[in-house]
Amino acid sequence: MWRALIVGAVAMLASTGAQAAGQCNARDDVLKLLSSKYAESQVAYGVTNNGGLVEVLKSGPAAKTDTWTIIITTPQGVSCLVAAGEGWRDMEQIAKEPEA
């Protein structure tokens, strides 16, 4: 079922002027869609060596689904879907060296 939801989201992005085979749109529009339709919000991010922003979004504890999405945003503000699915699990972070 979640695959159909993601395909529907990508189709919606495509119908609103998306680029790159219908999987890209303005970052604000992508974030609004993922928030309203899947209750997803940002949980992690990183900047690529060419200035792109990679973000992991996942649904919160109050959401009816357990979904996640990874997007990458260009410096021009265009976000593209990289991957999406269900069952994201956070891992316990263990320090490599004890802090003083």
Wavefront OBJ file of the C-alpha trace (Angstrom):
o trace
v 0.000 0.000 0.000
v 2.781 2.467 0.861
v 4.290 2.049 -2.610
v 1.041 3.244 -4.151
v 1.097 6.263 -1.846
v 4.636 7.164 -2.871
v 3.841 6.686 -6.569
v 0.821 8.956 -6.071
v 3.005 11.578 -4.396
v 5.517 11.477 -7.238
v 2.685 11.787 -9.755
v 1.356 14.796 -7.851
v 4.781 16.421 -7.939
v 4.982 15.746 -11.668
v 1.622 17.383 -12.293
v 2.784 20.561 -10.561
v 5.691 21.280 -12.868
v 8.264 18.823 -11.528
v 11.563 18.179 -13.255
v 13.706 15.067 -13.815
v 11.076 12.515 -14.821
v 8.439 13.813 -12.407
v 10.346 13.235 -9.161
v 11.481 16.813 -8.451
v 9.856 20.082 -7.396
v 10.510 23.174 -5.292
v 11.745 22.161 -1.816
v 8.929 23.953 0.015
v 6.328 22.122 -2.096
v 7.976 18.738 -1.487
v 8.170 19.325 2.266
v 4.524 20.485 2.405
v 3.390 17.386 0.510
v 5.372 14.973 2.685
v 4.144 16.701 5.835
v 0.468 16.865 4.906
v 0.111 13.499 3.195
v 2.487 11.334 5.266
v 3.097 13.390 8.451
v 6.827 13.280 7.669
v 9.360 15.766 8.979
v 13.135 16.096 8.811
v 15.126 13.863 11.172
v 18.598 14.051 9.608
v 20.466 16.026 6.957
v 23.873 16.548 5.417
v 25.488 18.770 2.818
v 27.170 17.205 -0.214
v 30.537 18.352 -1.526
v 28.797 20.221 -4.378
v 26.394 22.108 -2.102
v 23.375 19.781 -2.290
v 21.294 19.112 0.797
v 20.435 15.467 1.565
v 17.511 15.053 3.979
v 15.884 12.098 5.681
v 12.251 12.624 6.644
v 10.078 10.213 8.569
v 6.580 10.104 9.973
v 6.137 10.970 13.617
v 4.799 8.786 16.426
v 1.257 10.142 16.024
v 1.113 9.237 12.301
v -1.029 6.328 11.130
v 1.809 5.112 8.894
v 5.484 4.423 9.519
v 6.991 5.997 6.382
v 10.284 7.623 5.458
v 11.640 9.562 2.486
v 15.100 10.664 1.384
v 15.347 13.778 -0.777
v 18.228 15.782 -2.189
v 17.935 19.502 -2.835
v 20.100 21.460 -5.275
v 21.561 24.842 -4.322
v 18.825 26.317 -6.570
v 16.108 24.910 -4.267
v 14.885 21.987 -6.405
v 14.275 18.817 -4.354
v 14.251 15.333 -5.866
v 12.997 12.067 -4.404
v 15.848 9.597 -3.868
v 14.136 6.791 -1.927
v 11.036 6.114 0.164
v 9.615 3.270 2.196
v 8.337 2.006 5.523
v 9.854 0.840 8.776
v 12.651 3.354 9.379
v 14.382 2.615 12.670
v 16.796 4.920 14.470
v 19.950 3.282 15.769
v 21.396 3.977 19.182
v 24.446 6.161 18.777
v 27.556 4.921 20.575
v 30.458 7.286 21.190
v 33.738 6.219 19.600
v 35.777 7.809 22.373
v 34.748 8.780 25.864
v 34.165 12.469 26.333
v 36.268 14.217 28.965
l 1 2 3 4 5 6 7 8 9 10 11 12 13 14 15 16 17 18 19 20 21 22 23 24 25 26 27 28 29 30 31 32 33 34 35 36 37 38 39 40 41 42 43 44 45 46 47 48 49 50 51 52 53 54 55 56 57 58 59 60 61 62 63 64 65 66 67 68 69 70 71 72 73 74 75 76 77 78 79 80 81 82 83 84 85 86 87 88 89 90 91 92 93 94 95 96 97 98 99 100
